[in-house]
């Protein structure tokens, strides 16, 4: 069931989830988005530009993190504004052929602000990889019934 | 290579039309690990009052990055694509993006700021849907900042 504006309060937890990421996921995201920068799929290239290894697209992390909000809102079209800053890379280890995750991103969200006139809730997302926040000021504005 | 400071205030007009297809929405949704039925099932989307499949909240990045490519590939800009780091991103939806939309993007360079040997460039894409009779309906505004790292950064 979708939440209604009246039942929300600032600070309310909207839940969380873990996102497992593999190198194959980055190849899929590259194809789906059209962003073929080799730092997201080629180890030699990535280390050649002084990165520790292949890193996830910031837009992969931003796009995957907001699913928590879409599902909570009950309609992805309710997300009317979504922003973030990319502060740390998500390093994705090569686990090809093992079935293991190459990285795990933990996402949780809470209601950060409410606007009664607009009937919107700002959901603040906390997005963590390897014990560090990888997105800062990750905020989704949700229009509610 | 240095960033051209005269980029600030420059605009690139809407170029090619982007046709939003159902399978592209499904492909992008799977790629960001979305599971909401409104991205996959037309009946589910229409049950929520939408005309067709709803694109995920960050789908507009496809259109925005195509627009950004005009700037990055502009030889006058002096941007080395391989030294570009995505610093921040924002999507403001004036209405959702649906399958069947025909979208165009106008790119605006809102800011250019020297940072060390590199530069922080802020761009904005105004995305419109083409409507019957040559009209344009505002759909989304995307803003992004990219850091172009200087040598040794």
Interface residues (C-beta under 8 A of the other chain):
Chain A: X19 X25 X28 X29 X31 X32 X33 X34 X35 X37 X49 X57 X58 X59 X60 X62 X63 X64 X66 X67 X69 X70 X71 X75 X76 X77 X79 X80 X81 X82 X83 X84 X85 X86 X140
Chain B: X24 X27 X28 X30 X31 X32 X33 X34 X35 X36 X38 X39 X48 X50 X54 X55 X56 X57 X58 X61 X62 X65 X66 X81 X82 X83 X84 X85 X86 X87 X88 X89 X90 X91 X92 X93 X96 X143
